[in-house]
Amino acid sequence: MKTQIKTIIATTFAALTLTVSSLSANAISKHPLADTSNVKTFKKVNVGRNLEVTFVQSNKEGISYADDNYGTAQVMQEGDQLTITSTTNGIAKLIVYVTDIYRIQGSDNAVIKTEGKLDVTNLQIFLKGNAQANINTSTSSLYTILNDNSTLTLSGATEKHTLAGSKNSNLTMTHFAAQKTDLEAHTALGNLDKLAATK
C-alpha cells in the first residue's frame, strides 16, 4: 500500500514538473503582441532599430510576433502609417500582413523581408542607416531611396523603377527585371556606379 502511494505521488510530481516546464518554455518563446485591435487600414510601415519584420500579402491586415521571437515591440499609427519600434535591447521579430502596401521604410539596423511576393501597383522603399531589405515584388512602379550603408536586394519585376542611392549603399537586382530604370539625384547622392552595375 505504501509503495502504491509513493508511486502515485512520484508520478503526479513528475507530471506536474513537466507541465510547469512546458508552460515556462511557451511563456519565453511566445510573447503576446501589444494590443493592435485599434489598428486601422495602413499603407505605410516604418520599421526601426532592433526589428526584423517580414511582410506577407494577405486578404486581411494584421501584425503578430514570429514564432521564434524573443523581443517586444510597440506599434503606433498616425493616419495610414504604422511605426514599429523595439522596446527591448534584443531583436524583435514580427510578421506584418498587408493587403495593399504603398511604402516600406527601414532605419538603423532594421531587417526587412517578404514571404512570398508583394503584388501591388506602386511601392516605395526607403532605407537608411544600416537597414537591410530583401523584397520580392511585382509592381507597375517602384521607387527606391538608399541612404548611408543600407542594403536592398530586389527580386520580381516592375514596369518602371526610379532609384537613388548614396555612395555606400548597395543594391542587388540579379533576380529583378525593370522595363525602364531612372537614376534620380537626392540630397545624399554619391557614386551610383555600384548600383547601376548590379542592374
N, CA, C and O of each residue as an XYZ file, in Angstrom:
796
protein
N       0.827     -1.198      0.000
C       0.000      0.000      0.000
C       0.868      1.257      0.000
O       0.625      2.198     -0.756
N       1.912      1.252      0.888
C       2.817      2.402      0.944
C       3.540      2.578     -0.388
O       3.775      3.702     -0.831
N       3.893      1.457     -1.025
C       4.591      1.518     -2.306
C       3.698      2.143     -3.370
O       4.169      2.942     -4.179
N       2.395      1.784     -3.378
C       1.457      2.343     -4.351
C       1.303      3.848     -4.151
O       1.275      4.604     -5.122
N       1.205      4.283     -2.906
C       1.051      5.715     -2.607
C       2.294      6.476     -3.053
O       2.189      7.551     -3.645
N       3.480      5.915     -2.768
C       4.727      6.565     -3.192
C       4.792      6.665     -4.714
O       5.212      7.687     -5.256
N       4.373      5.596     -5.404
C       4.381      5.591     -6.869
C       3.431      6.646     -7.420
O       3.780      7.361     -8.359
N       2.231      6.753     -6.847
C       1.243      7.749     -7.295
C       1.774      9.162     -7.073
O       1.651     10.021     -7.945
N       2.366      9.400     -5.897
C       2.917     10.731     -5.591
C       4.057     11.066     -6.548
O       4.128     12.188     -7.050
N       4.943     10.118     -6.804
C       6.077     10.351     -7.705
C       5.595     10.634     -9.128
O       6.118     11.522     -9.800
N       4.596      9.875     -9.584
C       4.049     10.070    -10.932
C       3.386     11.435    -11.058
O       3.578     12.134    -12.053
N       2.601     11.815    -10.045
C       1.924     13.117    -10.051
C       2.941     14.247    -10.061
O       2.787     15.215    -10.806
N       3.986     14.131     -9.236
C       5.027     15.167     -9.167
C       5.754     15.305    -10.506
O       6.038     16.420    -10.942
N       6.059     14.177    -11.161
C       6.745     14.207    -12.457
C       5.872     14.873    -13.516
O       6.361     15.669    -14.318
N       4.579     14.548    -13.519
C       3.657     15.150    -14.487
C       3.533     16.648    -14.252
O       3.500     17.428    -15.204
N       3.464     17.054    -12.983
C       3.370     18.470    -12.632
C       4.629     19.219    -13.071
O       4.542     20.329    -13.596
N       5.788     18.619    -12.859
C       7.059     19.236    -13.255
C       7.118     19.430    -14.767
O       7.536     20.487    -15.240
N       6.700     18.415    -15.531
C       6.702     18.521    -16.989
C       5.752     19.611    -17.463
O       6.073     20.347    -18.397
N       4.575     19.726    -16.827
C       3.603     20.755    -17.204
C       4.156     22.141    -16.955
O       4.040     23.016    -17.813
N       4.763     22.360    -15.782
C       5.335     23.661    -15.441
C       6.470     24.010    -16.394
O       6.571     25.152    -16.842
N       7.330     23.037    -16.711
C       8.439     23.271    -17.640
C       7.914     23.658    -19.011
O       8.445     24.563    -19.655
N       6.863     22.966    -19.458
C       6.287     23.256    -20.764
C       5.694     24.654    -20.802
O       5.871     25.376    -21.783
N       4.986     25.047    -19.737
C       4.400     26.383    -19.671
C       5.479     27.449    -19.662
O       5.330     28.484    -20.311
N       6.559     27.213    -18.939
C       7.654     28.186    -18.879
C       8.291     28.364    -20.247
O       8.580     29.489    -20.654
N       8.513     27.266    -20.961
C       9.125     27.345    -22.286
C       8.235     28.131    -23.236
O       8.720     28.955    -24.012
N       6.910     27.872    -23.174
C       5.984     28.593    -24.040
C       5.930     30.069    -23.688
O       5.825     30.911    -24.579
N       6.001     30.395    -22.413
C       5.944     31.793    -21.995
C       7.160     32.554    -22.488
O       7.059     33.739    -22.805
N       8.308     31.895    -22.558
C       9.531     32.561    -23.013
C       9.510     32.746    -24.525
O       9.903     33.805    -25.013
N       9.062     31.742    -25.280
C       9.173     31.802    -26.735
C       8.016     32.526    -27.419
O       8.140     32.913    -28.581
N       6.907     32.713    -26.730
C       5.756     33.372    -27.353
C       5.333     34.556    -26.497
O       4.774     34.382    -25.414
N       5.606     35.774    -26.993
C       5.180     36.980    -26.292
C       3.918     37.498    -26.965
O       3.865     37.564    -28.193
N       2.908     37.864    -26.198
C       1.736     38.457    -26.849
C       2.091     39.839    -27.383
O       2.770     40.613    -26.708
N       1.637     40.147    -28.583
C       1.886     41.462    -29.166
C       1.024     42.483    -28.451
O      -0.110     42.191    -28.072
N       1.563     43.686    -28.266
C       0.787     44.759    -27.665
C      -0.511     44.925    -28.445
O      -0.557     44.655    -29.645
N      -1.560     45.365    -27.770
C      -2.890     45.448    -28.363
C      -2.865     46.219    -29.681
O      -2.525     47.402    -29.714
N      -3.225     45.543    -30.753
C      -3.282     46.205    -32.064
C      -4.706     46.163    -32.614
O      -4.915     46.310    -33.819
N      -5.685     45.960    -31.727
C      -7.072     45.873    -32.182
C      -7.574     47.198    -32.737
O      -8.526     47.222    -33.518
N      -6.937     48.314    -32.336
C      -7.351     49.625    -32.831
C      -6.638     50.024    -34.116
O      -6.896     51.103    -34.651
N      -5.745     49.175    -34.622
C      -5.027     49.490    -35.858
C      -6.001     49.430    -37.027
O      -6.677     48.427    -37.255
N      -6.049     50.545    -37.763
C      -6.938     50.623    -38.917
C      -6.124     50.369    -40.186
O      -4.937     50.050    -40.118
N      -6.764     50.512    -41.330
C      -6.091     50.284    -42.605
C      -4.821     51.115    -42.702
O      -4.824     52.307    -42.394
N      -3.743     50.486    -43.129
C      -2.472     51.197    -43.268
C      -1.850     50.899    -44.623
O      -2.025     49.816    -45.182
N      -1.112     51.894    -45.143
C      -0.449     51.778    -46.440
C       1.061     51.934    -46.322
O       1.800     51.562    -47.233
N       1.521     52.486    -45.195
C       2.944     52.756    -44.997
C       3.383     52.136    -43.677
O       2.652     52.172    -42.687
N       4.586     51.566    -43.674
C       5.127     50.969    -42.447
C       6.557     51.445    -42.263
O       7.388     51.323    -43.163
N       6.830     51.988    -41.091
C       8.159     52.482    -40.734
C       8.760     51.523    -39.710
O       8.220     51.365    -38.615
N       9.866     50.887    -40.059
C      10.493     49.869    -39.210
C      11.771     50.437    -38.605
O      12.656     50.891    -39.331
N      11.871     50.412    -37.270
C      13.024     50.979    -36.577
C      14.072     49.954    -36.191
O      14.069     48.825    -36.682
N      14.966     50.361    -35.308
C      16.117     49.550    -34.902
C      15.691     48.298    -34.140
O      14.609     48.232    -33.556
N      16.579     47.312    -34.169
C      16.379     46.049    -33.452
C      15.078     45.340    -33.825
O      14.447     44.690    -32.992
N      14.694     45.477    -35.086
C      13.483     44.811    -35.557
C      13.778     43.984    -36.799
O      14.538     44.399    -37.674
N      13.170     42.825    -36.860
C      13.185     42.001    -38.068
C      11.731     41.795    -38.460
O      10.984     41.106    -37.766
N      11.334     42.395    -39.575
C       9.930     42.387    -39.972
C       9.770     41.672    -41.308
O      10.461     41.970    -42.282
N       8.845     40.728    -41.327
C       8.515     40.004    -42.550
C       7.142     40.450    -43.027
O       6.167     40.388    -42.278
N       7.068     40.901    -44.282
C       5.799     41.324    -44.865
C       5.185     40.168    -45.642
O       5.853     39.500    -46.432
N       3.898     39.950    -45.399
C       3.157     38.890    -46.078
C       1.887     39.508    -46.656
O       1.138     40.172    -45.939
N       1.642     39.295    -47.947
C       0.403     39.809    -48.530
C      -0.730     38.865    -48.180
O      -0.618     37.647    -48.316
N      -1.833     39.465    -47.720
C      -2.958     38.686    -47.232
C      -4.247     39.425    -47.577
O      -4.210     40.575    -48.013
N      -5.389     38.764    -47.380
C      -6.656     39.458    -47.607
C      -7.111     40.218    -46.367
O      -8.165     40.853    -46.373
N      -6.313     40.151    -45.305
C      -6.636     40.868    -44.073
C      -5.355     41.412    -43.460
O      -4.352     40.704    -43.371
N      -5.392     42.682    -43.033
C      -4.215     43.291    -42.418
C      -4.082     42.850    -40.965
O      -5.078     42.576    -40.296
N      -2.848     42.784    -40.486
C      -2.626     42.413    -39.099
C      -1.147     42.377    -38.770
O      -0.295     42.472    -39.654
N      -0.855     42.237    -37.486
C       0.527     42.187    -37.012
C       0.618     41.113    -35.942
O      -0.251     41.012    -35.075
N       1.668     40.315    -36.005
C       1.887     39.315    -34.962
C       3.379     39.102    -34.776
O       4.186     39.447    -35.639
N       3.727     38.529    -33.638
C       5.114     38.150    -33.414
C       5.405     36.853    -34.164
O       4.531     35.995    -34.292
N       6.626     36.714    -34.655
C       7.054     35.468    -35.295
C       7.205     34.386    -34.230
O       7.371     34.688    -33.048
N       7.147     33.131    -34.652
C       7.258     32.017    -33.707
C       8.588     32.012    -32.964
O       8.653     31.588    -31.810
N       9.654     32.484    -33.623
C      10.975     32.459    -32.986
C      11.345     33.812    -32.366
O      12.526     34.119    -32.200
N      10.340     34.611    -32.027
C      10.589     35.922    -31.439
C      10.861     35.831    -29.944
O      10.254     35.024    -29.238
N      11.786     36.672    -29.467
C      12.050     36.768    -28.033
C      12.027     38.212    -27.552
O      12.207     38.462    -26.360
N      11.808     39.169    -28.454
C      11.795     40.581    -28.080
C      10.382     41.116    -27.975
O       9.408     40.376    -28.116
N      10.283     42.418    -27.724
C       8.980     43.074    -27.676
C       9.029     44.333    -28.532
O      10.093     44.915    -28.746
N       7.871     44.741    -29.014
C       7.800     45.906    -29.890
C       6.545     46.708    -29.597
O       5.586     46.215    -29.002
N       6.581     47.957    -30.034
C       5.437     48.848    -29.878
C       4.998     49.295    -31.268
O       5.829     49.596    -32.125
N       3.688     49.335    -31.480
C       3.137     49.750    -32.763
C       2.297     51.001    -32.554
O       1.387     51.018    -31.725
N       2.610     52.053    -33.313
C       1.831     53.288    -33.250
C       1.319     53.608    -34.646
O       1.991     53.337    -35.641
N       0.125     54.188    -34.711
C      -0.450     54.537    -36.004
C      -0.780     56.014    -36.060
O      -1.366     56.573    -35.133
N      -0.390     56.642    -37.172
C      -0.760     58.021    -37.448
C      -1.263     58.067    -38.881
O      -0.482     57.930    -39.823
N      -2.547     58.257    -39.045
C      -3.148     58.191    -40.379
C      -3.005     56.797    -40.949
O      -3.403     55.813    -40.324
N      -2.427     56.716    -42.155
C      -2.265     55.399    -42.779
C      -0.855     54.846    -42.606
O      -0.456     53.922    -43.314
N      -0.088     55.420    -41.649
C       1.283     54.954    -41.402
C       1.414     54.281    -40.042
O       0.976     54.811    -39.021
N       2.024     53.105    -40.053
C       2.383     52.411    -38.815
C       3.857     52.641    -38.544
O       4.682     52.575    -39.455
N       4.187     52.910    -37.291
C       5.580     52.996    -36.867
C       5.813     51.896    -35.848
O       5.144     51.839    -34.816
N       6.762     51.026    -36.141
C       7.055     49.900    -35.250
C       8.419     50.131    -34.627
O       9.408     50.322    -35.335
N       8.472     50.115    -33.299
C       9.732     50.314    -32.587
C       9.954     49.172    -31.605
O       9.008     48.625    -31.040
N      11.207     48.829    -31.416
C      11.567     47.788    -30.457
C      11.574     48.383    -29.058
O      11.996     49.524    -28.866
N      11.112     47.621    -28.088
C      11.111     48.087    -26.700
C      12.102     47.306    -25.838
O      12.095     47.423    -24.613
N      12.951     46.510    -26.486
C      13.982     45.768    -25.757
C      15.311     45.907    -26.493
O      15.356     46.381    -27.628
N      16.387     45.489    -25.839
C      17.707     45.536    -26.472
C      17.891     44.422    -27.495
O      18.705     44.538    -28.412
N      17.135     43.349    -27.333
C      17.243     42.232    -28.272
C      16.451     42.502    -29.539
O      15.773     43.522    -29.656
N      16.544     41.581    -30.485
C      15.829     41.707    -31.752
C      14.399     41.212    -31.592
O      14.170     40.096    -31.126
N      13.439     42.045    -31.979
C      12.036     41.642    -32.000
C      11.674     41.249    -33.427
O      11.958     41.986    -34.371
N      11.049     40.092    -33.580
C      10.694     39.586    -34.907
C       9.177     39.609    -35.068
O       8.444     39.002    -34.287
N       8.723     40.324    -36.098
C       7.298     40.466    -36.334
C       6.918     40.069    -37.747
O       7.744     40.079    -38.660
N       5.652     39.719    -37.909
C       5.078     39.475    -39.224
C       3.994     40.523    -39.429
O       3.098     40.666    -38.597
N       4.073     41.256    -40.538
C       3.072     42.271    -40.860
C       2.306     41.791    -42.090
O       2.879     41.604    -43.164
N       1.006     41.597    -41.913
C       0.140     41.158    -43.007
C      -0.452     42.389    -43.677
O      -1.070     43.224    -43.017
N      -0.264     42.502    -44.984
C      -0.709     43.686    -45.714
C      -1.625     43.285    -46.863
O      -1.520     42.190    -47.415
N      -2.534     44.208    -47.210
C      -3.385     43.981    -48.375
C      -2.848     44.749    -49.573
O      -2.685     44.188    -50.656
N      -2.573     46.036    -49.377
C      -2.100     46.883    -50.476
C      -1.141     47.929    -49.915
O      -1.528     49.082    -49.727
N       0.077     47.549    -49.652
C       1.051     48.467    -49.051
C       1.616     49.403    -50.115
O       1.737     49.042    -51.286
N       1.963     50.625    -49.675
C       2.470     51.646    -50.592
C       3.919     52.024    -50.287
O       4.691     52.313    -51.201
N       4.291     52.024    -48.999
C       5.655     52.437    -48.631
C       6.193     51.583    -47.489
O       5.493     51.290    -46.520
N       7.469     51.189    -47.632
C       8.201     50.490    -46.575
C       9.443     51.309    -46.266
O      10.247     51.591    -47.154
N       9.596     51.693    -44.997
C      10.765     52.456    -44.569
C      11.521     51.663    -43.511
O      10.915     51.088    -42.607
N      12.851     51.635    -43.625
C      13.681     50.962    -42.640
C      14.829     51.853    -42.224
O      15.410     52.550    -43.056
N      15.164     51.838    -40.937
C      16.264     52.672    -40.444
C      17.125     51.893    -39.462
O      16.779     50.789    -39.040
N      18.257     52.496    -39.109
C      19.211     51.897    -38.175
C      19.596     50.496    -38.647
O      20.071     50.332    -39.770
N      19.394     49.483    -37.796
C      19.784     48.117    -38.165
C      18.574     47.232    -38.463
O      18.630     46.017    -38.275
N      17.494     47.833    -38.922
C      16.280     47.076    -39.239
C      16.551     46.051    -40.339
O      17.328     46.299    -41.262
N      15.896     44.900    -40.222
C      15.960     43.863    -41.254
C      14.534     43.644    -41.751
O      13.631     43.328    -40.977
N      14.353     43.818    -43.051
C      13.019     43.738    -43.651
C      13.052     42.710    -44.773
O      13.987     42.675    -45.572
N      12.020     41.874    -44.821
C      11.960     40.879    -45.893
C      10.510     40.568    -46.224
O       9.592     40.974    -45.512
N      10.323     39.850    -47.303
C       8.986     39.427    -47.689
C       8.912     37.911    -47.683
O       9.899     37.217    -47.925
N       7.726     37.421    -47.402
C       7.451     35.990    -47.552
C       6.460     35.885    -48.694
O       5.330     36.360    -48.582
N       6.865     35.278    -49.777
C       6.049     35.328    -50.980
C       6.288     36.653    -51.691
O       7.254     37.356    -51.396
N       5.420     36.986    -52.613
C       5.590     38.200    -53.416
C       4.557     39.245    -53.031
O       3.389     38.923    -52.816
N       4.997     40.521    -52.942
C       4.077     41.634    -52.751
C       3.624     42.099    -54.126
O       4.414     42.650    -54.893
N       2.369     41.882    -54.433
C       1.812     42.268    -55.728
C       0.989     43.535    -55.531
O      -0.178     43.472    -55.144
N       1.608     44.694    -55.802
C       0.958     45.989    -55.592
C       1.184     46.872    -56.815
O       2.077     46.613    -57.622
N       0.368     47.916    -56.944
C       0.507     48.809    -58.098
C       1.758     49.665    -57.983
O       2.585     49.692    -58.894
N       1.895     50.365    -56.857
C       3.035     51.250    -56.624
C       3.676     50.910    -55.284
O       2.979     50.647    -54.304
N       5.008     50.917    -55.246
C       5.708     50.636    -53.994
C       6.921     51.543    -53.860
O       7.694     51.720    -54.802
N       7.072     52.118    -52.664
C       8.246     52.919    -52.330
C       9.014     52.194    -51.236
O       8.421     51.700    -50.277
N      10.340     52.130    -51.381
C      11.201     51.526    -50.360
C      12.273     52.546    -50.005
O      13.092     52.912    -50.848
N      12.267     53.008    -48.754
C      13.239     53.987    -48.271
C      14.063     53.348    -47.165
O      13.509     52.916    -46.154
N      15.382     53.282    -47.341
C      16.257     52.686    -46.337
C      17.348     53.667    -45.948
O      17.840     54.425    -46.784
N      17.727     53.648    -44.662
C      18.843     54.474    -44.197
C      19.542     53.779    -43.043
O      19.072     52.761    -42.535
N      20.678     54.347    -42.635
C      21.474     53.705    -41.595
C      22.064     52.415    -42.132
O      22.590     52.376    -43.244
N      21.972     51.354    -41.332
C      22.443     50.029    -41.751
C      21.278     49.092    -42.057
O      21.414     47.871    -41.972
N      20.145     49.666    -42.409
C      18.957     48.856    -42.686
C      19.200     47.937    -43.876
O      19.892     48.293    -44.830
N      18.613     46.746    -43.795
C      18.720     45.757    -44.869
C      17.320     45.311    -45.262
O      16.461     45.109    -44.404
N      17.097     45.159    -46.554
C      15.797     44.675    -47.015
C      15.983     43.699    -48.165
O      16.831     43.888    -49.036
N      15.175     42.661    -48.145
C      15.141     41.667    -49.215
C      13.688     41.569    -49.659
O      12.873     40.927    -48.997
N      13.363     42.213    -50.789
C      11.975     42.389    -51.195
C      11.695     41.688    -52.519
O      12.399     41.893    -53.508
N      10.655     40.858    -52.519
C      10.159     40.212    -53.728
C       8.836     40.887    -54.069
O       7.880     40.801    -53.298
N       8.771     41.559    -55.220
C       7.574     42.330    -55.533
C       7.278     42.350    -57.020
O       8.170     42.163    -57.848
N       6.024     42.577    -57.346
C       5.587     42.794    -58.720
C       4.769     44.076    -58.713
O       3.710     44.136    -58.089
N       5.265     45.121    -59.419
C       4.619     46.432    -59.377
C       4.567     47.058    -60.766
O       5.254     46.629    -61.693
N       3.728     48.085    -60.877
C       3.767     48.933    -62.070
C       4.860     49.969    -61.911
O       5.545     50.327    -62.869
N       5.014     50.452    -60.665
C       6.005     51.487    -60.383
C       6.706     51.185    -59.064
O       6.060     50.876    -58.062
N       8.040     51.277    -59.075
C       8.842     51.063    -57.870
C       9.789     52.241    -57.692
O      10.484     52.641    -58.626
N       9.808     52.794    -56.478
C      10.658     53.946    -56.177
C      11.506     53.591    -54.964
O      10.965     53.321    -53.892
N      12.832     53.589    -55.118
C      13.709     53.213    -54.008
C      14.726     54.308    -53.726
O      15.326     54.872    -54.641
N      14.910     54.601    -52.434
C      15.948     55.529    -51.986
C      16.787     54.810    -50.940
O      16.267     54.337    -49.930
N      18.105     54.731    -51.196
C      19.025     54.052    -50.289
C      20.030     55.062    -49.763
O      20.817     55.620    -50.528
N      20.004     55.294    -48.467
C      20.934     56.228    -47.836
C      21.930     55.492    -46.948
O      21.704     54.345    -46.563
N      23.020     56.153    -46.633
C      24.021     55.656    -45.687
C      24.569     54.303    -46.144
O      24.990     54.159    -47.292
N      24.565     53.311    -45.247
C      25.107     51.982    -45.567
C      24.007     50.946    -45.774
O      24.222     49.754    -45.554
N      22.849     51.394    -46.192
C      21.721     50.480    -46.347
C      21.928     49.532    -47.529
O      22.675     49.825    -48.463
N      21.248     48.396    -47.459
C      21.371     47.353    -48.477
C      19.989     46.881    -48.897
O      19.142     46.588    -48.053
N      19.764     46.808    -50.198
C      18.484     46.334    -50.723
C      18.733     45.249    -51.762
O      19.527     45.425    -52.686
N      18.043     44.127    -51.596
C      18.052     43.057    -52.590
C      16.640     42.933    -53.145
O      15.686     42.704    -52.400
N      16.515     43.086    -54.456
C      15.208     43.027    -55.101
C      15.075     41.768    -55.939
O      16.036     41.312    -56.558
N      13.865     41.210    -55.949
C      13.516     40.147    -56.888
C      12.095     40.417    -57.359
O      11.325     41.091    -56.674
N      11.751     39.890    -58.526
C      10.435     40.155    -59.093
C      10.543     41.017    -60.329
O      11.477     40.868    -61.118
N       9.570     41.940    -60.506
C       9.555     42.761    -61.715
C       8.750     44.033    -61.508
O       7.876     44.105    -60.644
N       9.068     45.038    -62.326
C       8.304     46.285    -62.352
C       8.346     46.859    -63.757
O       9.237     46.541    -64.544
N       7.377     47.706    -64.062
C       7.402     48.402    -65.347
C       8.394     49.558    -65.292
O       9.162     49.767    -66.231
N       8.378     50.316    -64.178
C       9.275     51.459    -64.053
C       9.907     51.482    -62.671
O       9.212     51.416    -61.657
N      11.242     51.576    -62.640
C      11.981     51.646    -61.377
C      12.749     52.957    -61.329
O      13.610     53.215    -62.171
N      12.436     53.777    -60.348
C      13.170     55.013    -60.110
C      13.982     54.810    -58.849
O      13.437     54.424    -57.815
N      15.306     55.072    -58.923
C      16.128     54.811    -57.751
C      17.143     55.909    -57.516
O      17.585     56.594    -58.439
N      17.494     56.053    -56.252
C      18.558     56.967    -55.843
C      19.289     56.310    -54.694
O      18.689     55.580    -53.905
N      20.598     56.569    -54.597
C      21.358     55.941    -53.532
C      22.608     56.701    -53.200
O      23.147     57.431    -54.032
N      23.071     56.532    -51.986
C      24.326     57.147    -51.562
C      25.486     56.250    -51.978
O      25.279     55.104    -52.375
N      26.705     56.773    -51.887
C      27.863     56.026    -52.388
C      28.153     54.764    -51.592
O      28.800     53.853    -52.110
N      27.694     54.684    -50.352
C      27.962     53.498    -49.538
C      26.810     52.496    -49.535
O      26.929     51.416    -48.956
N      25.700     52.845    -50.175
C      24.561     51.928    -50.199
C      24.790     50.839    -51.244
O      25.670     50.957    -52.097
N      23.998     49.793    -51.167
C      24.203     48.642    -52.041
C      22.859     48.116    -52.525
O      21.943     47.906    -51.729
N      22.745     47.908    -53.810
C      21.519     47.395    -54.406
C      21.848     46.192    -55.279
O      22.728     46.261    -56.137
N      21.139     45.090    -55.058
C      21.312     43.880    -55.859
C      19.999     43.580    -56.567
O      18.948     43.480    -55.934
N      20.070     43.436    -57.905
C      18.864     43.174    -58.696
C      19.060     41.979    -59.620
O      18.527     41.961    -60.729
N      19.810     40.993    -59.181
C      20.110     39.828    -60.017
C      18.839     39.127    -60.485
O      18.767     38.662    -61.622
N      17.842     39.051    -59.616
C      16.593     38.354    -59.938
C      15.439     39.337    -60.063
O      14.304     39.031    -59.700
N      15.747     40.533    -60.585
C      14.735     41.572    -60.720
C      14.778     42.138    -62.128
O      15.856     42.377    -62.671
N      13.605     42.356    -62.723
C      13.525     42.902    -64.080
C      12.709     44.186    -64.077
O      11.606     44.229    -63.532
N      13.258     45.233    -64.690
C      12.550     46.503    -64.838
C      12.535     46.879    -66.312
O      13.574     46.870    -66.973
N      11.350     47.211    -66.828
C      11.263     47.624    -68.227
C      11.986     48.950    -68.442
O      12.566     49.185    -69.502
N      11.945     49.818    -67.421
C      12.617     51.109    -67.507
C      13.187     51.453    -66.139
O      12.518     51.270    -65.122
N      14.438     51.957    -66.107
C      15.080     52.358    -64.856
C      15.590     53.786    -64.979
O      16.302     54.127    -65.924
N      15.214     54.615    -64.009
C      15.681     56.003    -63.956
C      16.507     56.207    -62.696
O      16.094     55.811    -61.606
N      17.685     56.832    -62.846
C      18.506     57.204    -61.698
C      18.175     58.638    -61.339
O      18.205     59.524    -62.193
N      17.859     58.867    -60.068
C      17.444     60.192    -59.626
C      18.366     60.703    -58.533
O      18.723     59.959    -57.619
N      18.750     61.959    -58.623
C      19.612     62.557    -57.601
C      18.777     62.923    -56.376
O      17.598     63.258    -56.497
N      19.392     62.856    -55.204
C      18.766     63.361    -53.979
C      19.875     63.851    -53.066
O      21.049     63.780    -53.429
N      19.531     64.338    -51.908
C      20.494     65.055    -51.071
C      21.718     64.239    -50.687
O      22.791     64.812    -50.502
N      21.596     62.925    -50.561
C      22.742     62.102    -50.147
C      23.385     61.400    -51.335
O      24.125     60.430    -51.165
N      23.102     61.892    -52.539
C      23.579     61.204    -53.741
C      25.096     61.145    -53.800
O      25.781     62.147    -53.596
N      25.601     59.968    -54.080
C      27.034     59.789    -54.254
C      27.288     59.134    -55.591
O      26.684     59.517    -56.593
N      28.156     58.169    -55.625
C      28.502     57.460    -56.849
C      27.535     56.296    -57.045
O      27.476     55.394    -56.209
N      26.783     56.309    -58.131
C      25.799     55.260    -58.379
C      26.342     54.131    -59.248
O      25.577     53.268    -59.678
N      27.659     54.121    -59.517
C      28.224     53.063    -60.360
C      27.934     51.682    -59.790
O      27.612     50.745    -60.520
N      28.056     51.574    -58.455
C      27.828     50.279    -57.807
C      26.387     49.832    -58.023
O      26.113     48.657    -58.271
N      25.453     50.815    -57.922
C      24.046     50.485    -58.095
C      23.750     50.120    -59.541
O      23.084     49.121    -59.813
N      24.242     50.923    -60.457
C      23.957     50.693    -61.869
C      24.580     49.393    -62.361
O      24.018     48.721    -63.225
N      25.728     49.042    -61.817
C      26.447     47.846    -62.269
C      25.707     46.569    -61.926
O      25.904     45.549    -62.587
N      24.850     46.601    -60.896
C      24.153     45.388    -60.485
C      22.840     45.206    -61.222
O      22.150     44.207    -61.022
N      22.490     46.155    -62.068
C      21.225     46.059    -62.793
C      21.286     44.931    -63.828
O      20.310     44.694    -64.541
